[in-house]
Amino acid sequence: MSESGRHGKREAVGLDNQNLTQIADSIANSPKQRPVDDWNPPFRGMIDIRILADGTWHHEGSAIRREALVSLFASVLRREKDGQYVLVTPVEKVGITVDDAPFLAVHMDVAGEGAGRVIGFRTNVGDYVKAGAANPIRFVHDDETGGLKPYVEVRGGLEALATRAIAFDLANLAEPRTVDGHDWIGVYSDGVFFQMARADEIDA
């Protein structure tokens, strides 16, 4: 297959003909501690793996049902400087397609209140992060629903999109704060105020 878009045309080669077991074996043979940000292998092209907006992983149009396999792929997922998502081993990297965010935030826990609040998120692939300076939350206006889509950074520019239920839970935690002379609605976590929207936009 080939893909064209905002990052230019990328041809699929080699690994596109491998089955999932061969790909998984290649990853499994990499070090158990996988410093994917430090690996700089050659790019081998695109492979027909796609992460849909609902967080499900697909290979050649069929959903990957094995959770362990998805978690294995997720452990070597990286986002490049140009925005391309790749699976990386010490010897090669291949591009995959991500429709929205690569992960879903499927569970949220909250400790404390106000500026002392800490919000934790667990993803559909088992990562757990506490929102803060190192793992910020951002809110994007959803043209389709008119609401806000919350994302939390998990690692290295890889984000998790919060489920709709968690989005509502975050909205219930919202409180006002003045930032740079403007009134905002947002949420605190680990001492950081994450802006949802201007208060006058909420009123409108």
C-alpha positions in Angstrom: 0.0 0.0 0.0 1.0 3.6 -0.2 0.0 6.7 1.7 0.1 10.3 0.8 -0.9 13.2 3.0 0.6 16.1 4.9 3.9 14.3 5.4 4.2 13.3 1.7 4.1 10.0 0.0 5.5 7.0 1.9 5.8 3.7 0.0 5.1 0.4 1.7 7.9 -2.2 1.5 9.1 -5.4 2.9 7.3 -5.8 6.1 3.9 -5.2 4.5 4.0 -8.9 3.5 4.8 -10.2 6.9 2.1 -11.6 9.2 1.4 -10.3 12.7 3.4 -13.2 14.3 6.5 -12.3 12.3 6.2 -8.6 13.3 5.6 -9.5 16.9 8.6 -11.8 17.0 10.8 -9.0 15.7 9.6 -6.8 18.5 9.8 -9.5 21.1 13.4 -10.1 20.2 14.3 -6.5 21.0 15.5 -5.6 24.5 12.9 -6.0 27.3 13.6 -2.4 28.3 12.8 -0.6 25.1 14.3 2.9 24.8 12.5 3.5 21.5 13.4 7.2 21.6 17.1 6.3 21.5 16.9 3.9 18.6 17.6 5.2 15.1 17.2 2.3 12.6 16.4 2.8 8.9 12.8 3.4 7.8 11.4 0.4 5.9 8.2 2.0 4.7 4.5 1.8 5.7 2.8 -1.3 7.0 -0.9 -1.9 6.9 -1.6 -1.3 10.6 -4.2 1.3 11.5 -5.3 2.6 14.9 -8.9 3.8 14.5 -10.4 6.7 16.4 -12.0 4.3 18.9 -8.5 3.0 19.9 -8.8 -0.4 18.2 -5.8 -1.6 16.2 -6.4 -3.1 12.8 -4.2 -5.1 10.4 -5.1 -5.4 6.8 -8.6 -4.2 7.7 -9.3 -6.7 10.5 -9.2 -5.9 14.2 -6.3 -7.2 16.2 -8.2 -9.1 19.0 -5.2 -10.2 21.1 -4.7 -7.6 23.8 -1.2 -8.8 24.5 -0.2 -8.2 20.9 -1.6 -4.7 20.9 0.3 -3.9 24.1 3.5 -5.3 22.5 3.1 -3.0 19.5 2.2 -0.1 21.7 5.5 -0.6 23.6 7.5 0.3 20.5 5.3 3.0 19.1 6.9 6.3 18.6 5.9 9.7 17.0 8.5 11.2 14.8 9.2 15.0 14.5 7.2 15.1 11.3 4.1 13.7 13.1 4.5 10.2 11.5 3.7 7.2 13.8 6.2 4.4 13.6 6.9 1.0 15.2 10.5 0.9 16.1 13.0 -1.9 16.9 16.8 -1.6 17.1 17.1 -2.7 13.5 14.1 -1.2 11.6 11.1 1.1 11.8 7.9 1.0 9.9 5.1 3.6 9.6 1.5 3.0 10.7 -1.7 5.0 10.3 -3.4 6.7 13.3 -6.8 8.2 12.8 -6.9 10.3 15.9 -4.8 9.5 19.0 -3.0 6.2 19.4 -4.4 5.5 22.8 -7.6 5.9 24.8 -7.8 7.1 28.4 -10.4 4.6 29.7 -10.1 5.2 33.5 -9.6 8.3 35.6 -9.0 8.8 39.3 -8.9 12.0 41.2 -7.2 12.9 44.5 -7.5 16.2 46.3 -9.2 19.4 45.2 -8.5 22.7 43.5 -4.8 23.5 42.9 -3.9 20.5 45.1 -5.8 18.0 42.8 -4.0 15.2 41.0 -5.7 13.5 38.1 -4.5 10.1 37.0 -5.4 8.3 33.7 -5.1 4.7 32.7 -5.0 3.9 29.0 -6.4 1.0 27.0 -2.9 -0.5 26.6 -2.1 -0.4 30.3 -0.1 2.9 30.7 -0.8 5.0 33.8 0.1 8.7 33.9 -0.6 11.5 36.3 -1.5 14.7 34.5 0.9 17.6 35.1 3.8 19.5 33.6 5.3 16.3 32.1 2.0 14.8 31.0 -0.2 17.7 30.0 -3.9 17.7 29.2 -5.2 19.6 26.2 -8.7 20.3 25.1 -9.8 20.4 21.4 -13.1 21.7 20.2 -15.1 18.9 18.5 -16.9 20.3 15.5 -19.0 17.2 15.2 -20.5 17.3 18.7 -19.8 20.9 19.7 -18.1 19.7 22.9 -14.5 19.4 23.9 -12.2 16.4 23.3 -9.6 16.0 26.1 -6.2 14.5 25.3 -3.4 13.6 27.8 0.2 13.1 26.8 1.4 9.6 27.7 5.0 9.8 26.5 7.1 11.3 23.7 4.2 13.1 22.0 1.9 10.1 22.1 -1.5 11.1 23.5 -4.5 9.3 24.8 -8.0 10.6 23.9 -10.3 10.5 26.9 -13.6 8.6 26.5 -16.8 10.6 26.5 -17.5 9.5 30.0 -14.2 10.8 31.2 -14.7 14.0 29.2 -17.9 14.6 31.2 -16.1 13.8 34.5 -13.4 16.4 33.6 -16.1 18.9 32.8 -17.5 18.4 36.3 -14.2 19.3 37.8 -13.9 22.5 35.8 -13.4 25.8 37.7 -12.6 29.4 36.8 -9.3 31.1 36.8 -7.9 34.3 35.3 -5.0 33.8 33.0 -3.2 36.7 31.3 -6.2 39.0 32.0 -8.8 36.5 30.6 -11.3 34.4 32.5 -10.9 30.7 31.7 -12.5 27.5 32.7 -10.2 24.6 33.3 -8.9 21.9 35.6 -6.0 21.6 38.0 -3.7 18.6 38.2 -0.4 18.4 40.0 -0.2 22.2 40.4 -0.8 22.9 36.7 -4.0 24.6 35.4 -5.1 23.2 32.1 -7.3 25.6 30.2 -10.5 24.1 28.7 -12.1 27.2 27.2 -12.6 31.0 27.7 -15.4 31.7 30.2 -17.1 33.9 27.7 -17.1 31.1 25.1 -18.8 28.8 27.6 -21.4 31.5 28.4 -22.0 31.9 24.7 
